[in-house]
Amino acid sequence: MTSAGRFAPSPSGELHVGNLRTAILAWLFAKSSGRNFLLRVEDLDRARSGAEEEQLRDLQAVGVGWDAAVVRQTERLELYHQAIGRLTAEGRTYECFCTRREIQEAPSAPHAPQGAYPGTCRRLSHAEREIRRATRPASIRLRAEVSEWGVEDQLHGHYVGVVDDFVLRRNDGVTAYNLAVVVDDAQQGIDQVVRGDDLLSSTPRQAYLATLLGLPVPEYAHVPLVVNHDGVRLAKRDGAVTLGDLAAVGIPAERVRDLILESLQLPAAPLLDALPHFTPQNVPMTPWVWTTPRA
């Protein structure tokens, strides 16, 4: 299988400048290393009608193309079911009946971040599970055998993060992100994952899960986010940050692309022309502060 990088947006709305910058970086990383570039729509949960078409249009408008048909997670439910079934057969899962509030309020290990699962349902007896099933559907959690796991990141070096008994399938039946992304990347031959550094802390969970499933762990590169002037991750409430909004004030997609490339210390040009100037080691490691340009 040909190696590949990818971009995997959730179709919850239009992409903003931060999303587009990450997509361009993922494309540059893949193409500079001789990989194919794939697009996966992560539509298990937050799909808005028409958003996928908007996102594909905007990616193409800034020059990001892909080398195979678009894949959607809702078309791959059986793969997730098989992975959870394998883990369950190996005794690596258990039912959890906790609410989010109960998890937040429960005491946890001193080194664990707030919200890390404290293992409340891990040792329930069969009778106790039967009682809880009568009042609340269960999620499925991984029975982790480690408390932390290390990964190698092309930009951050060796990173060690907490691994708890994280959810594999929610109590509404929806496959959790951490499982779906591991199964998808392996099945698609994706061996390079470039995404925002806000996802770095969840990466050890995914690498550990891949190891349990006998799947290869991809190379990682977690890139800095785009932020507003308060240093907060850019969002649509920050004004003209989507291609549609920027076009309405006279800023075409080509100029947005050029501004993104300039923020990466690359020449303003079509992506194929900028590609020879790209090296991963020169990616700026500080967030890019977005200022809406004048038309």
ChimeraX attribute file (.defattr): number of C-alpha atoms within 10 A of each C-alpha:
attribute: neighborCount
match mode: 1-to-1
recipient: residues
	/A:1	7
	/A:2	10
	/A:3	16
	/A:4	24
	/A:5	29
	/A:6	25
	/A:7	23
	/A:8	20
	/A:9	18
	/A:10	21
	/A:11	23
	/A:12	17
	/A:13	19
	/A:14	24
	/A:15	26
	/A:16	21
	/A:17	25
	/A:18	23
	/A:19	22
	/A:20	23
	/A:21	27
	/A:22	21
	/A:23	25
	/A:24	23
	/A:25	25
	/A:26	26
	/A:27	26
	/A:28	26
	/A:29	24
	/A:30	22
	/A:31	18
	/A:32	15
	/A:33	14
	/A:34	13
	/A:35	20
	/A:36	18
	/A:37	23
	/A:38	23
	/A:39	21
	/A:40	20
	/A:41	19
	/A:42	23
	/A:43	19
	/A:44	19
	/A:45	15
	/A:46	11
	/A:47	15
	/A:48	13
	/A:49	11
	/A:50	12
	/A:51	16
	/A:52	21
	/A:53	12
	/A:54	16
	/A:55	23
	/A:56	19
	/A:57	14
	/A:58	20
	/A:59	19
	/A:60	12
	/A:61	16
	/A:62	23
	/A:63	17
	/A:64	24
	/A:65	17
	/A:66	18
	/A:67	11
	/A:68	10
	/A:69	9
	/A:70	12
	/A:71	17
	/A:72	17
	/A:73	20
	/A:74	13
	/A:75	10
	/A:76	14
	/A:77	14
	/A:78	10
	/A:79	15
	/A:80	22
	/A:81	14
	/A:82	12
	/A:83	17
	/A:84	22
	/A:85	14
	/A:86	15
	/A:87	18
	/A:88	16
	/A:89	10
	/A:90	10
	/A:91	11
	/A:92	17
	/A:93	22
	/A:94	20
	/A:95	22
	/A:96	25
	/A:97	18
	/A:98	18
	/A:99	12
	/A:100	10
	/A:101	9
	/A:102	13
	/A:103	17
	/A:104	14
	/A:105	10
	/A:106	14
	/A:107	15
	/A:108	17
	/A:109	11
	/A:110	7
	/A:111	9
	/A:112	17
	/A:113	12
	/A:114	15
	/A:115	16
	/A:116	19
	/A:117	24
	/A:118	17
	/A:119	19
	/A:120	15
	/A:121	16
	/A:122	15
	/A:123	11
	/A:124	15
	/A:125	9
	/A:126	8
	/A:127	9
	/A:128	11
	/A:129	16
	/A:130	11
	/A:131	10
	/A:132	16
	/A:133	14
	/A:134	8
	/A:135	9
	/A:136	13
	/A:137	16
	/A:138	20
	/A:139	21
	/A:140	23
	/A:141	25
	/A:142	23
	/A:143	19
	/A:144	18
	/A:145	11
	/A:146	12
	/A:147	14
	/A:148	15
	/A:149	16
	/A:150	16
	/A:151	22
	/A:152	17
	/A:153	18
	/A:154	15
	/A:155	18
	/A:156	15
	/A:157	11
	/A:158	10
	/A:159	14
	/A:160	15
	/A:161	18
	/A:162	18
	/A:163	25
	/A:164	22
	/A:165	23
	/A:166	19
	/A:167	22
	/A:168	26
	/A:169	23
	/A:170	16
	/A:171	19
	/A:172	9
	/A:173	12
	/A:174	15
	/A:175	24
	/A:176	20
	/A:177	17
	/A:178	19
	/A:179	21
	/A:180	23
	/A:181	19
	/A:182	26
	/A:183	21
	/A:184	19
	/A:185	22
	/A:186	16
	/A:187	12
	/A:188	17
	/A:189	17
	/A:190	24
	/A:191	19
	/A:192	22
	/A:193	22
	/A:194	26
	/A:195	23
	/A:196	20
	/A:197	18
	/A:198	12
	/A:199	10
	/A:200	20
	/A:201	14
	/A:202	14
	/A:203	25
	/A:204	20
	/A:205	26
	/A:206	22
	/A:207	21
	/A:208	22
	/A:209	22
	/A:210	21
	/A:211	12
	/A:212	14
	/A:213	15
	/A:214	10
	/A:215	16
	/A:216	15
	/A:217	21
	/A:218	23
	/A:219	15
	/A:220	21
	/A:221	23
	/A:222	21
	/A:223	25
	/A:224	21
	/A:225	23
	/A:226	24
	/A:227	19
	/A:228	15
	/A:229	12
	/A:230	8
	/A:231	13
	/A:232	13
	/A:233	18
	/A:234	22
	/A:235	18
	/A:236	14
	/A:237	7
	/A:238	15
	/A:239	12
	/A:240	20
	/A:241	22
	/A:242	22
	/A:243	25
	/A:244	17
	/A:245	16
	/A:246	22
	/A:247	16
	/A:248	12
	/A:249	13
	/A:250	11
	/A:251	18
	/A:252	17
	/A:253	20
	/A:254	16
	/A:255	17
	/A:256	24
	/A:257	23
	/A:258	19
	/A:259	20
	/A:260	25
	/A:261	21
	/A:262	13
	/A:263	18
	/A:264	17
	/A:265	14
	/A:266	21
	/A:267	18
	/A:268	18
	/A:269	17
	/A:270	15
	/A:271	20
	/A:272	12
	/A:273	12
	/A:274	15
	/A:275	17
	/A:276	12
	/A:277	13
	/A:278	20
	/A:279	13
	/A:280	14
	/A:281	9
	/A:282	12
	/A:283	16
	/A:284	14
	/A:285	15
	/A:286	10
	/A:287	17
	/A:288	21
	/A:289	18
	/A:290	20
	/A:291	13
	/A:292	14
	/A:293	13
	/A:294	8
	/A:295	11
